[in-house]
Amino acid sequence: MEVMNKKLSESDTTNRRLEFPAGSLWAFPMPDGQNSVEFVASDIHEQQWRLKVSVRNEGRYSKPWLKGEWGDYVHQKQLRKGDRVILTMNEEENGERIYRISAERKHFGFWYSIDEQQ
């Protein structure tokens, strides 16, 4: 199930954090009293990325961020503004959530997997 499909902004690729779509928070239930949850997402090469979704708990609007090893992921995949990141989640029968992350780049009007090029 697709959790997020986001075209990256300049700040997503340079600030070591991704502005996370609030509409995707449903996939990360946060325990009462906490404003973040950590999870692991695997890429196509089965490399695991330790990520963390955080929600600002002050101010008028919650502003979710994806942090953790996000900056390392951006660096390794050589992501840039305009690339697209897709995060999916599958829930196993035992309730465990399995997350996968992938990146794509648009070339001549078509999206191509960055992961498969590496």
C-alpha positions in Angstrom: 0.0 0.0 0.0 1.4 3.4 -1.0 2.1 5.6 2.0 3.8 8.5 0.2 4.6 9.5 -3.4 6.4 12.8 -3.2 8.3 15.0 -5.7 11.3 16.3 -3.8 11.9 20.0 -3.1 15.3 21.7 -2.8 15.0 21.7 1.0 14.1 17.9 1.0 17.4 17.2 -0.7 19.7 19.6 1.2 18.4 19.9 4.8 18.8 16.2 5.9 15.0 16.0 6.4 12.0 15.6 4.2 8.8 17.6 4.7 6.5 14.7 5.2 2.9 14.8 3.8 0.5 15.0 6.8 -1.9 12.8 4.9 0.5 10.0 5.2 0.7 10.0 9.0 -2.0 7.2 9.2 0.8 4.7 8.4 2.7 5.6 11.6 0.6 5.3 14.7 2.3 7.3 17.5 2.0 6.2 21.1 0.1 8.7 23.3 2.4 11.5 24.5 5.0 11.0 21.8 5.5 13.1 18.7 7.8 10.7 16.8 8.1 7.1 15.7 11.1 5.3 14.3 10.9 2.7 11.5 13.1 0.8 9.1 12.5 0.9 5.3 14.3 -1.3 2.8 15.3 -0.3 -0.7 15.3 -2.6 -3.8 18.8 -3.8 -2.8 17.5 -4.8 0.7 19.6 -2.0 2.3 17.8 -0.9 5.5 17.3 2.8 6.2 16.5 3.8 9.8 14.0 6.6 9.5 12.0 8.7 11.9 8.7 10.5 11.4 8.4 13.5 13.8 5.5 15.9 14.2 6.0 19.4 15.6 4.0 19.5 18.8 3.9 23.2 19.2 2.3 25.9 17.1 -1.1 26.0 15.3 -0.4 23.2 12.7 1.4 19.9 13.1 4.3 19.8 10.6 5.6 16.3 10.0 9.2 15.6 9.1 11.1 12.5 8.0 14.5 12.4 9.5 16.9 9.7 10.7 19.1 8.4 7.9 17.1 10.4 5.3 20.2 12.6 4.5 22.3 9.4 4.0 19.6 8.0 1.6 19.6 11.3 -0.4 23.4 11.2 -0.6 23.7 7.6 -1.6 21.0 7.8 -4.2 22.2 11.2 -5.4 18.7 12.6 -5.2 18.0 16.1 -6.4 15.1 18.5 -6.6 12.4 17.1 -8.9 13.1 13.4 -8.1 10.3 11.3 -6.6 10.4 9.2 -3.5 7.8 6.4 -2.9 7.3 4.8 0.5 5.1 1.7 0.7 3.9 -0.3 3.7 2.6 -3.9 3.9 1.0 -5.2 7.0 1.8 -8.8 7.7 -0.7 -11.2 9.2 1.0 -10.9 12.6 0.5 -7.1 12.5 4.2 -6.3 11.7 4.5 -3.4 9.2 7.1 -3.8 6.4 8.2 -0.5 4.8 9.9 -0.1 1.4 11.5 3.0 -0.1 12.3 3.8 -3.7 13.4 6.7 -5.7 12.7 7.7 -9.3 13.9 10.4 -11.7 12.1 11.8 -14.7 13.9 11.5 -18.0 12.3 12.5 -21.3 8.8 12.5 -19.7 9.1 9.0 -18.1 9.9 8.1 -14.5 12.8 5.6 -14.1 14.0 3.9 -11.0 17.2 5.4 -9.5 17.7 2.2 -7.5 18.0 0.0 -10.5 20.7 2.2 -12.0 23.0 1.7 -9.1 
